[in-house]
Amino acid sequence: MPDPADIAAFRYGHGLPLPEGAPVTAVAMLERLAGPDRAAALWPAPGPQDILDRQGEAALLRRALRKDPDRRPEYRDALAAVMRQSEGFARRLIARSLDTPDGLRERLAWFWSDHFTTGVRFRHDLELVGGLHEHSVRPHLAGRFADMLRAALLHPAMLLYLDQNASIGPNSPAGRNRGAGLNENLAREAIELHTLGVGAAYAQEDVRQLAELLTGVTHEPGKGMVFEDHRAEPGAETVLGRSYSGEGLAPVTAVLADLARRPETARHLSRKLVVHFLSDSPDPALVERMAAAYLAADTALLPVYEVMLRDPAAFAGPMAKARQPIEFVIASLRALGLGGAAGMALGPKPFRRRRIEPLRGMGQAWAAPSGPDGWPEEIGAWITPQGLGARIAWSMETPALLLHPLSDPHEMAGRCLGSLGSEVLLAVAGRSETRREAVGLILSAPEFNRR
């Protein structure tokens, strides 16, 4: 019979063995989540303005190349600084997940960052993606979704990813002078992906009206999000039956707050949480209870998590989800007994070769989602011949490069699988000719790859 504490370690964290003091009950996990962010303090990230300064310098230098190609060395140096710091976000994600006793916080940070998926067209914008996760998502994991929505949707990474700089009110001074028009990308994703969900009761006109409200919101290198009145569509707009008007950002923040409070948003977010943590076929009754808690608490997220964690299915089998590739790599490093400091100390090439580049073969290329809807959740998206082959290859080859000597396989299996390991797996691993093969079998086993 699986131990509920072991299920908790797999389902709401990055597996066994747990760091000292890690909570394994619903009450303890919620209390830890409501407290200070210890992992961010342990492995701190650059501040928002530092990120904007680097991105701004590189972006402006890239523009300057059109007139002055001799500045290319300056641009390369600025781009290299951005790339180093961008890689630092990957290092911190892994280090925090390995070292913190607050595993649920790290899993939620990944979940909500994926909910607000962004990508880049130009490499000099790459650090902004990490900045969105760090400064717009992470501070609100235990707070109100309305606050997270506003911070993430208006972050420079989101504005650039969804071409908000190309959206100008057709009747604004800028629109009349340039003959420019509306871009609906940000408005559409705000409704379809970030709040109400695809198929909710909204019309194309709601998307257009929201896009008109968002005109004026743009990005400026080195400054981030700014509001430019001369780009904003004049007059009031009506979204989902409510009229919004006013100066500057006021109507924008008002409409985002209202979208966050919609019952459709409550159900959409609750369902996504259940699908991510529990099952690809979520219990409708659980989703409705979570949605009710969300609305009753004015978009506060802790009550929503509490309803999910107190459900009978929360700490029971079967393990119906697959670890995504990044979760698999982190869990494997933990199983090998490696902490965050080891990865932070790795040189750039070995870090990328052993921890980042293998993700592509597993189906989850780092910082390169296929679209704004983020990574898939269904188990079939990850348990594929190619994906499994890449996991097996990593399991067989990489541990011996990271750890000398490798752990005793029997001891390792007990440490990293607990009550979830089968006698068959232990027997097969025990008959392996080498420790390398035995460790590879353990890490590529179904028991290790499900959560």
Order of alpha helices (4+ residues) and beta strands (2+ residues): alpha-alpha-alpha-alpha-alpha-alpha-alpha-alpha-alpha-alpha-alpha-alpha-beta-beta-beta-beta-alpha-alpha-alpha-alpha-alpha-alpha-alpha-alpha-alpha-alpha-alpha-alpha-alpha
